[in-house]
Amino acid sequence: MKVTPDIVCHEFVGVNAKVVRCSHRGTVGLSGRVVDETRNMFTILYEGKKKMVAKASSVFHFKFSDGTVVEIDGKLLTGRPEDRLKKSIRRLW
């Protein structure tokens, strides 16, 4: 997968995610498949249980089906998934 600034418009449900930094220390290291997404939260299936992780206070590593791992700050993902498609993204690097 080619990594571009448009990656924040990608659909994240069904993607493997890992929380690498978070203001809540209990969620750091949490990894699993994203099963649901709301405006401010990801629901991650972790060891058979659904865990809710706040987007705005976290940094995630997402592993896509082709093996690509991307680190994304959750602040960029805040908002409803359908509204992220409409958002204009300025170049991040």
N, C-alpha and C positions, 0 to 999 in steps of 0.2 A: 504494500500500500504506500502510495506517495504521501508524505506528510506535508501538508500545507496549512495555512491559517484557516482554511475551510473545515478543518477537522472538528472544530467545535460545533459545527452544524450536523455532524454525524449522529446517527441513531445509536444510543448506548445500551439499550435493552438487549440482553443476550450476550454482551461482551464481558470478558473476564476483567475484573478491576481489583486493584490493591490500593489501600489507603497508606500513603507514605508519610504524610504529615497532616496533623490535625490539632486543633486547639483542645480537643477532648482526648486525653491520652489513652483512654480505653479503646478507641477505634483505630489507633495506629497499628498497622500490620494486618488489619482485617482484609481478607481477600476472598473472592468468589465471583459468581456470575451475577450481573445486574439483572434483577427480575422486574423492577418497576422504577419509574422516575416521575417525580412531581416537580413543582416549581423550585423547591428549595432542598429536596432530599433525593438520595438514591437509596433503593432497597436492594441490599446485597444478600444473596443466599450463602451463608457461611456455616459450614458444618451442619447442614440440614435445618438451620434456623434463619429467619429473615431478620436482618439487622438494618436499621435506618441510619444513614450517614448524612450529615448536613453538607451541602455542596460548598457554601461560601467560606467555611472555615477549614477546608481540606484541600490536599493536593493528591491527585490520583495517578496511578500508572494503569493504563488501559492496554490490554493485549488483544489484538484483533486476530481474526481467523488465519491470516497469512503469517503470523508470528511477530508482526510489528508491535513494539511496545512504545507507547507515547505517554509522556508526563504532561498532565494538564492541570492547571490551577482551577479549582472548583468555582472561583469567582467568575470565570469566563463562561461557566456552564449554568449559572443561576438564571432561572427563567423557565417558562414552560417549553417543553421540547418543540412544539409546533411553532412557537414564536422565535426560537433560535434560528430557524431557516430564513426568516425575514430580516434578521439583524445583519447589518453590514459590519464586517470584521476588518480592522486595520492590520496591517502586517505586523506580526509579533517578533520577527527576527529578520 
